[in-house]
Amino acid sequence: MNGNLLCTTTHEVAGKRVVKTIGLVRGNTIRARHIGHDFMAGLKNMVGGEISDYTKMIAESREEALDRMVAQAEANGANAVVGVRFATSEMMEHAAELLAYGTAVILEDI
């Protein structure tokens, strides 16, 4: 993700003010799970513990969705995205979407 564009879950940023609201920006990715990983995850579920393959997949998906959201914000001239949220939805039995969204704005120092 580009280090020049601020992303925050809050709608206000200390020491800054919103001088222009650009609008909704979003980025998403859809990932399919591997049947072999599902089998191993099922076994892991029986004994408990973290399913590290899925943890890694979700972390990568989150970063990809954020990168796409930031790219859309930058393309629209924003220098920040406020109110950032994530949503997930199952697309089919072995595939899920991860969506990052927020409001693209231009911030200036107070």
C-alpha positions in Angstrom: 0.0 0.0 0.0 1.2 3.5 -0.8 2.6 5.2 2.3 1.5 8.7 1.1 -2.3 8.1 1.5 -3.7 7.9 5.0 -6.3 5.2 5.7 -8.2 5.3 9.0 -11.2 3.6 10.5 -12.2 7.0 12.1 -14.0 9.8 10.3 -11.8 12.5 11.9 -8.0 12.8 12.0 -6.3 14.8 14.8 -4.7 18.0 13.5 -6.4 17.7 10.1 -9.7 18.8 8.6 -11.6 17.4 5.6 -11.6 20.1 2.9 -13.2 17.9 0.2 -15.2 14.7 0.2 -14.6 12.8 -2.9 -16.8 9.8 -2.2 -17.0 6.1 -1.8 -13.9 4.0 -2.8 -13.6 0.3 -2.6 -11.4 -2.6 -3.4 -12.1 -6.3 -3.4 -10.7 -9.7 -4.0 -12.3 -13.1 -4.4 -10.3 -16.0 -3.2 -11.0 -19.7 -3.7 -10.0 -22.2 -1.1 -8.0 -25.3 -2.1 -9.8 -28.6 -1.4 -6.7 -30.1 0.0 -6.4 -27.3 2.5 -10.1 -27.7 3.4 -9.3 -31.4 4.2 -6.3 -30.4 6.4 -8.4 -27.6 8.0 -11.1 -30.2 8.9 -8.5 -32.3 10.6 -7.0 -29.3 12.4 -10.6 -28.4 13.5 -10.9 -31.7 15.3 -7.8 -31.1 17.5 -8.0 -27.3 17.7 -5.5 -24.6 16.9 -4.9 -22.0 14.3 -5.4 -22.9 10.6 -2.3 -21.0 9.4 -3.0 -21.5 5.7 -6.3 -19.6 6.1 -4.8 -17.0 8.3 -2.2 -16.3 5.6 -4.9 -16.3 2.8 -7.1 -13.8 4.7 -4.1 -11.5 5.5 -3.1 -11.5 1.8 -6.7 -10.9 0.7 -7.1 -8.0 3.2 -3.9 -6.3 1.8 -4.9 -6.8 -1.8 -8.4 -5.3 -1.1 -6.8 -2.3 0.7 -4.3 -1.8 -2.1 -7.1 -1.7 -4.7 -9.2 0.7 -2.5 -6.1 3.0 -2.1 -5.4 2.9 -5.9 -9.0 4.0 -6.6 -8.7 6.8 -4.0 -5.4 8.1 -5.4 -6.9 7.9 -9.0 -9.7 10.2 -7.8 -7.2 12.7 -6.2 -7.7 11.8 -2.5 -4.9 12.0 0.1 -6.9 10.0 2.7 -9.6 7.4 3.1 -11.7 7.7 6.3 -14.2 5.3 7.8 -12.4 2.3 6.4 -14.3 -1.0 6.9 -14.1 -4.6 5.7 -16.8 -6.9 4.7 -16.8 -10.5 3.6 -19.3 -12.7 1.8 -19.3 -16.2 0.5 -19.5 -16.3 -3.2 -19.8 -20.1 -3.6 -18.9 -23.1 -1.6 -15.2 -22.7 -1.8 -14.8 -19.0 -2.6 -15.2 -15.8 -0.6 -15.0 -12.1 -1.3 -13.2 -9.6 0.9 -14.2 -6.0 0.4 -12.4 -2.9 1.8 -14.4 0.4 1.6 -14.3 3.9 2.9 -14.7 7.6 2.0 -12.0 9.2 -0.1 -11.3 12.7 1.1 -8.7 15.5 0.9 -7.3 16.4 4.3 -5.4 19.6 5.2 -3.6 20.6 8.3 -5.6 22.7 10.7 
